[in-house]
Amino acid sequence: MIFENIPEIKYEGAQSKNPLAFKFYDADKMVLGKPMKEHLPFAMAWWHNLGAAGTDMFGRDTADKSFGAVKGTMEHAKAKVDAGFEFMQKLGIRYFCFHDVDLVPEADDIKETNRRLDEISDYILVKMKKTGIKCLWGTANLFSNPRYMNGAGSSNSADVFAFAAAQIKKAIDLTVKFGGKGYVFWGGREGYETLLNTDMKFEQENIARLMHMAVDYGRRIGFKGDFYIEPKPKEPMKHQYDYDAATAIGFLKNYGLDKDFKLNIEANHATLAGHTFEHDLRVSAMNGMLGSIDANQGDPHLGWDTDEFPFDVYSATFCMLEVLRAGGLTGGFNFDAKSRRPSYTQEDMFESFILGMDTFALGLMKAAAIIEDGRIDGFVKEKYSGYKKGIGRKIVKGQVGLEDLAEYADKLGAPELPGSGKQEALEEIVNQIMFG
């Protein structure tokens, strides 16, 4: 065992002082007719949990993520598998997500990298069958290697484009091999720094070509899940093409990809775009494209992607309101989050996940209580009730034109002010339900 000093993490209730216990996440607790674990299919991000060791631009690793093996070797790759599955079992996490080069050290030759991926995926598959843990989604890292300095699909180099396609093909193969529910495109460098050296239209067309190739290949080999775009406005590129949910949806519809793609919404990315987390969730849901969630949060005092474990219960509650109203996710909740640099122990790894899982459990329960209370949904329904009758009904039914409405307005004279938005009263209802 790698985490021999860490017990199985159990639910002990809100009054527990045990740092290695759930206070709110009770997997079998029924919420709106379903167990909590069905509402919250949590996933472990391979890259952060098993790889991120506290390095930042000012300092080297603080955490030991060697797991008893020499980094950069296949022995280390297997040690990460052992650590990951033990970790997930002890927390009751049922899914994982991966990039291709999270799983193995990348070789200079793609044929050798693929051989290593075949070896490690066989090893992972044995663990999956033994534990029942599943793959939520897979993806290819098309941003870390220097070859992707100008992007992958958006690269000015046809050779780099072809190499990216080869990585995507293998990552889809692995996702299918693992029975993954989705495949993600995160355009980490699909964007530009300056228009002085950029043909934006050509780059976006090439990204779409690459995505169509991926869909065609995936469907041909039997992948039945969703493809996802994960929006992000900036970092590392100044202007990224997948800026936010609305931009990504517009791109997908423009290039005929919307039937196969949904969105993987990350909280920290939404806030970097100047939105709330729930805004991007609502935009995705109302377009029928809410697929999966990267559960984390950023720091409003820092203008980059800090990938913190979520502790904001308000944000989690508003997130879960959107998820519940949308009927749930086709994907799940991936903790694309890393412990803070000074939180470097094995206990910190577990305590970070306990925080995130408890936060979303609280958010789920409070969102369900808001729905069951009914006052907020009732207010919104009443707010637009004028479109259920009279001229409003005719507008919605398409039974009037501008001339009809102009004639109606002439007879009306001047409309009364719309009813009060009651924002403060509604926020008071939220506080009452959260803390009452």
Secondary structure, DSSP 4 states (H G I P E B T S, - for coil): --STT-PPPEE--TT---TTEESS--TT-EETTEEHHHH--EEEEHHHHHH--S-BTTB---S---TTS-TTSHHHHHHHHHHHHHHHHHHT--EEEEEHHHHSPPPSSHHHHHHHHHHHHHHHHHHHHHH--EEEEEE---SSSGGGTT-STT-S-HHHHHHHHHHHHHHHHHHHHTT-SEEEE--TT-EES-GGG--HHHHHHHHHHHHHHHHHHHHHTT--SEEEE----SSSSSEETT-SHHHHHHHHHHTT-TTTEEEEEEHHHHHHTTS-HHHHHHHHHHTT-EEEEE--B--TTSSS---BPP--HHHHHHHHHHHHHTT--SS-EEE-----TT--SHHHHHHHHHHHHHHHHHHHHHHHHHHHH-HHHHHHHHHTGGGGSHHHHHHHHT---HHHHHHHHHHH-SPPPPPP--HHHHHHHHHHHHH-
